[in-house]
Amino acid sequence: MPLPSSTQHVLTTLSIATTALTAGSIFTFPIFGPALTRDLGLSLTQTNLLWGGAVLGEYLTAAIWGALADAKGPRLLSGAAAIMFFVGYQCMAYADVVALDAQRQAIGGPEPKMAKGSFLVTLIAFTAIGSGVAASYFSAVTASTRVFRSRPGLAIAGPLTLFSLSSLFLTSLGTQFFSDEATGDLDASGFLSFLGWLLGATNAFATVFMSTPPTEAPASARPHDRSSSEETPLLHGDDTTASPQALILPGVPESQSIFAFLSTPAVWSLGLLMVVGVGGAEMVLSSIGNVVVALLGSQTEGHAPGMLGILARPGIGPVALEIRASQVKLLAAANTVARLLGGILSDAVAPNPSAATSSSSSSSSSASRSRLPRISRITLLLVAMLLLLGAFTFASFGLDSTDGLPAFSLLVGLSYGLIFVLVPSITVSSFGTANFGRNWGLLSYLCAVGSTAFSLLYAANSDRVAAGDGEHRPGNGATCVAGPSCFRASFQVAMLGMVACVVAIIPVWRRWRNHL
């Protein structure tokens, strides 16, 4: 018996909201990553390989899930996500339990050799979870755009906002209910198992109760329907005017071919930003927990045993967990605010070169816009890049204690969110909507490259410093606790990379700042 339409609408909206709010679960990695390092006896390089697997699983399958969502609808994606989340997180939790049991049985004897098998299981599981993130996110966004057709801006902004808040929400649950009484640190196996049940249930609920209408004809088939172009903020700009804008922008080819897109110098400037800017920011998202541990280790040197001594050990102690969690929450909150305000601000103040050709019905909107200062999207992007450069410079030379972490996390979160909303906006405004999915997808792949490379760079430098400091023995799960030297070299590389990004974007800014 079919449900009443109002009930079905409520259930679908609830499915979209819960799916989006839990989809970003991998970004809680900073609170359970150090615990996995300790429990499984991993080096930091191995730990960050886990993050790399999740990132590759998310980015490299995004295009596949997007195409399936268009062709088959969002329910299929929710069902697949439910399986990947449940199986993936339960496997990770099981690997952690097995490793802890082996450690307890080996007390007083030789060190157990569990890391290799546990690491492989966890790597495969976390890669599948990363793919589940993409499936769950595309399910929520696709359903939202079909259900809320009259408000396409809200349809995109709603799931995007909730997705950005995932790590804040799930971190709060983890620190509140999954603290290990013996150490005060996170109970990693309990938290991972909980994530498996929670995300499996939310996506299974969406598989059953999410109901969306069929897709409409493309806008090009409805030449008189301009509602989409008049109401879409944040990411997509004006759909019906994107092509004329693309012809106005200097240096943008008229051809829509992939060769023409890849032959445009501005694309490579944006691509470098995806590798260095997004990659460096996601290095922070994955490694902020290790930064906390490194700083706490140096701050507690020379103190008597007890709580301070406990805090000097990797990932252990309630204060360490509290600081790690607070940085994850701050990064999530700043990222969310930046995406919302950055999208709204760019739509409100960016130049609109197609306004002169628009109909008189938009005169009131144009008059409202004319009262605001004109700031181009490329200028806003340059500001975001300078903020991120400032954050990396601070981490390279000035981050000496945990007192500086809130300012650092705030800068990274704001710049990361702005870059992620402005680059697709610039892409669609300059190259049009016809091949936006392809164009943005290509740039997104560079995010995966950058995130994996910078996370491994951080781990390699940290392991090198730990080994030289005598803290790290292969296989014992030790994390660098030598203070800023654990991470400064990594952030100096990111800083120099951002300098190159700024230099590369300046010619684009000069040519486009008056156009979009």
N, C-alpha and C positions, 0 to 999 in steps of 0.2 A: 504494500500500500504506500503510494507516494506521500511524502511529507507536505504539509501546507507550504506555499511559496515563502511566506514570511519566516517560518521555522527553518526552511532550507537556507534562506539567505543568512540568517543568524549563524547557523552551523558552518556555512562556507566562510563567512567572515571570521569566525572563531578559528577555523582551520588555518586560514591565511595568517592570522595574528600569532598563533602558537607556533606554527611552523617557522615563521620568520624570526620570532623571538628566541628560538632555541637553535637555529641553524648554524650560528657562528660559534659553536662549542669548541672548535679547535683553538680559538683565541684565548681559552683558559689555560693553555699550555704553560705559561709562566708559573702557575701555582702548582701544577702536578708534575711538570718536567723535572725540577730538582729532586723530587721524591723518587721518580723513576730512575734517575741517574744513580741515586744512592741504592735503591732496592735491587735493581737489576745489575749493579756493578758495571755501569757503562762509563766510558769517557765522555766528555762533553761533545766531542766530534760525533760520536755515535748518537748521543741524545739529539743533537741538532740535525742529524740525518733523518731522525723521526719527523721532525718539523718539515724538513725538505720533502719527505714523502707525502705528507698531508698537503703541502702547498702544490706539489705537482699533481696530486690526485684531484685537487679542486680546480686549478686553472686549466689543465690539459683536457679535462672532460667537460668543461663548461659549454663549449660549442656543441658537443654531442647532446647534452641534456637540453640545451636551448632548442635545438632542432627537433628533438623528440617532444618537447613541450608544445611546440607549434603544430606538429603533425598529429600527436596522439592525445594531447591534453595533459593537465597537471597531475591527475591522479596516478598515472603510471610512475611519474617521478617520485611522488610521495611514497608509493609502495616500495620502490627500489631504495629510497633513502632510509625507510624504516628498517629494512633488512641490513643495509650496510652499517647504519649506526648501531643497531643492537648487537650484531655479530662482532663488529669491530671493537666496540668499547668493552664487551664482555671478554673478548680474547686478550685485550690489553690488561684488564683487571686480573684475569687468570694467570697471565705471565708474571704479574707483580706478586700474586699470592704464592706461586710456585717458587719464585726467587727468594721471597722472605722465609718460606718454610725451609729451603735449602740452607739459608744462612743460620737459622735457629738450630738445625740439626748438625751444623758444622762448627758450633761453638767449641773452642778448645782444640779443634782439628784443622786440617788443611782448608784453605779458602775454596768454596764451591765454584765450579766452572759452569755457571748457568747463563752467563751473559750472552754468549753467541746465539743459542737457541731462543732465549727469551727476546733478544733483540730482533731476530728475524721475524718472529711471530708478531711482535709489536710494530715493526716497520710495515709489514703487509697490512696489518689491521688499521694502522693510522692512515695509510695511503687510501684504503677503502673508505675510511671516514671522511677524508678530504673530498673524495668524489661524492660522498653523501651530502656534504655541505653544498656543493654546486647543484645537485639534484633538488635538494630541499629549497634552496633559494630560488631557483628558476620555477619551481612549482608554485611558490608563494607569489612571485611577481607575475607569472603568466595568469594565474587565477585572478589576481587583483585587477589586472588590466582588462580582463574580460568581464568581470562583475561590475566594476566601477567605470564603465566606458564614458560616462558623462563627465567624469572628473579624472582624466588621465594623469594629471600632475599628482594628485593625491594617491592614485593607484600605484605610482612608482615610488613616491616619497614615503608612503606608509610602511611597506615591507623593508625598504632601504633603512629607515630609521630604526625599526625593531631589530633588524639584522645587526646594525651597529651596536645596539644595546645588549646583544646576546652575552658577550663576555662579562659585562657588568652584572647582569642578572644571575648568570650561572656561577660566577665567582662568589657572589654574595651567598648563594645557597651552599657552595662548597665550604667556605670558611665558617659558616654558621653551624652546619650539621655534620661535617666530616673532618673534624680535628682529632688527631690521634692523642688520646689521653696520656700516653707514655712519654711522648716527645713534645707535644704541642704543635707539631707540624701536621700537614695534611695527610689523611689516610687515603693514599692514592688509589688503592684497589677498591675501597668503598665508594669513592667519588666517581671513578671510571665506570664501575658497575651501575651506579645511579644514573650517570649520563646515558648509558646504554638503554636502560629501562625508560627513562624520560623521553629521549628522542625517538626511540622505537615506538612508544605509545602515541606521541604527538603526530608523528608522520603516518602511523597506522590509522589514527582518527581521521586525518585528512584524506587518506585513501578511501575511506568509507563514506565520509560525509561531505567532502568537497564536491560541489556541483557548479559547473560553469557553462554558460551558453556557448554555442559554436562561434567561431571567429567570423568577423565581418569581412567584406571585400576590402581590398587595399584602398587607401585614400585616393590613389591615382584613378581608381575606377569610379570614384564619386567626386567629380570635379567641383561640385558646388558645396560640398561639405567641408567647411573650414573650422569646425569646432575643435579639432585636434590641435591645429596650429595656433588657435587663440587661447588655449587653456593649458598647454603643456609646459611647465617650468622645469627646473632642475637639470635634467640631463639632455633633453632632446631639442630644446630650442623650438623654432618654428619650422614644422615639417614642410609646409607648403612653400616656404621661402628659402629653404636651405640651398637648393640648387642655384637660384640667382645669386645668393651670397657667395657660393663657391666660385662663381665667375668673377666676382668683384675682387676677391682676395689676391694680392700679388703672389706669384710663385705657385699657385694651385692649378694643376692641369685641368683642362676641360674633360679629358677622358676619365671614365669611371673604372678603367681596368686596374687590376691589381699591380701590374707593372708600373702604371702611371703613379699610383699611390706610393709604391715603394721607391720610386725615383724622385720623390719630392723631398728636398733637403729638410723641410720643417718636420716631416715625419720622423726622420732620424734624430732630430733634436728632441722630439717628444719621446721617441723610443729610448734614448739615453736616459731621460728622466725616469722612465718606467723601470729601467734596470737599476739605476743608482738611487733615485729618490724613493721609489716604492720598495725596492729591495733593501735599502738601508733602514727604512722605517719598519719594515716587517722583521728585520734583524732585531730591532728593539722589541717588537711585539713578542718575538719568540724567546729573547734572551734577557728580558728585564729582570726575571727572577734570578738569573745568574749574576747580573750586575748588583742586585741587592746583596746576594751572598758574598760576593767579592768585597763590597764595601763594609759589610758587617764584620767580615773576617779581619780586615785591617783595623777597624775601629776597636775590636776587642783584644787585639794583641797585647800581651803583657799583663792581662788581668788574671785574677785568681780563678781557679776552677769554679764551677757552679753554672748559673744561668748564662753569664757572659761567655764562659768557655763553651757551653753548649751551642750558643748562637754562632760561634766561629766555625762550627762544622757545617758542611754544605746542606742547606735546605732544612735545617733542624731548628726548632724553637718557635714558640708562638709569636714572638716579635718579628722574626724573619717572615713567617707566613702572613702576618698582618701587613707588613710593608709591601710584600710582593702583591698581595691582593689589592691594596690601595692603589698601587701603580697601574694594575690592570684596569681597575675601575676608572681611574683618571684618564688613561689612554682611550678607553671606550667612550666616556662622556665627551671628551674633547673632539674625538673623531666624529661622533654623532652631531654635535653642535655645528662643527665645521661643515659637514655635508649639507645640513639643512640650511644654515645661514648662507653658506657659500653659493648654493644653488639659487636661493631666493635673491641674494644680492646681485649675482651675475646677471640674472634675468632683468632685474630692476634698473641697473646702471650701465649695462653694456651697450655700446652703439648698436643701432639697428638699421643697417644700410638699406634694407628693403622697405623701410617705413614709407618712403616716398611713393612706392608703387602700391601700397595697400589701399583698401577701400576707405571711404569716408566714415564707415561705421567704426573704425578704430581710432578716430580723431581724439576722442576723450581719453583713451588709453595713452595715445602719443603725447597728449598735453600733460598727462600725469607724469609720464616718464621725463618730459622735457624739464620739469622742475627739479629733477635729481641730477647730481653731477655725473658726467660720463666717465666711466672707468671701464676699460676693455677687459674681456675675460683673460687675455694674454697678460695684461698688467697684474690682474689678481693672481694669476698663476705664478708670475715672477715674484710677487710678494710671498706666496706660499713657499716657493723654493728658497728664498732668503731666510724665512723662518726655520726651515729644515737645516739649512747651512749653519744658522746660528746654534741650533740644537747640537749638531755634530761637532761644531767647534767647541762648545761648552763641555761636551763629553770628552773631547780630546785633550783639553787643557785645564778645565776648571771643576770637573765633577770629582770631588775628593771625599764626600761623605753622603750619607743617605738624606741629609738635609736639602741637598740640591736636586733630589730626584723628582719632586713634584713639578718644579719649573721645567725640567727636562722632559718629563712625560707630557706636560701640557703643550709644549712647543711641538713635539713629535706628533701628538694626536691631532692638533689643529692643522698642521701642515699636511699630514697624511690624508686627512679627510678632505681638505681643499683640493689637493692634487687629484684625488679620486673622483671628485665631482666636476672639476674644471677641465681635465684632459678629455673626457668623453664629450663634454659640452663643446669644446673647441673643435674636436674631431667632426662632430655632426654639423656644426655651423660652417666649417670650412670645406668639408668634402661631401656634404649632403647626406640624405637619409637612405638613398637607394642601396648603398652598400655599407651602412653604418655597422651592422653586426660583424661583417667581415673585417672592416677596418679596425674597430675597437677590439675585436677578438685577437687580431695580430699583435696589437699593442699589449693586450693582456698576457699573451704568452711571454712577452719580455718581463712582465712582473714576476712570473714563475722563475725565470732564469735568475733575475736579480735577487729575489728572496732566498732561493736556495744557495746561491753563491755567497751572499753576505752572511747568511747564518752559519755556513761551513767555515767561512773566513773567521768569524768570531770564535767559533769552537776551536779551530786550529790554533789561533793565537792564545786563547785561554789555556788550552792544554799545554802549549809550549811553556808559558809562564809558570803554570802549576808544576810541571816537571822540573824546571830549573829551580823552583822555590822549595823543592822537596816535598810538596804536598800531594803530588800525583804519582800513583803507582798504577800501571796498566791493569785494568780490570777491577779496581777496588771502588770505583764509583766516586772518586774524589773530584771535587770541583775547585777551581782556583779561588783561593781566599787571600790573595796577595794584594788586594786593594785595586786602585785604578789601573795599575800595570796589567791587570787581567784583560782589560777591554780598550785601553787607550789606542793601541795600534790599529785595532779594527775601526774605531771611529775616525781615526786620522785618515785612513783609506777612504771612508765614506765622505769625509769632509773634502778631500781633494777631488773626489768624484763629483760632488755637488758644485764645486768651483767650476769644473769642466761643463757641467749641465748649465750653469748660469751663463758661461761664456757662449755656449752653443745656442741658447735661447735668445740672446740679445738681438741677433740679426732678424729672427722671426718677430720679436717684439717690435722692432723698428718698422717692419713692413706691415704688421697686422694691427698695431695698437689703435688705429683709428677706424677699424673696419668691423671688429667683432667683440 
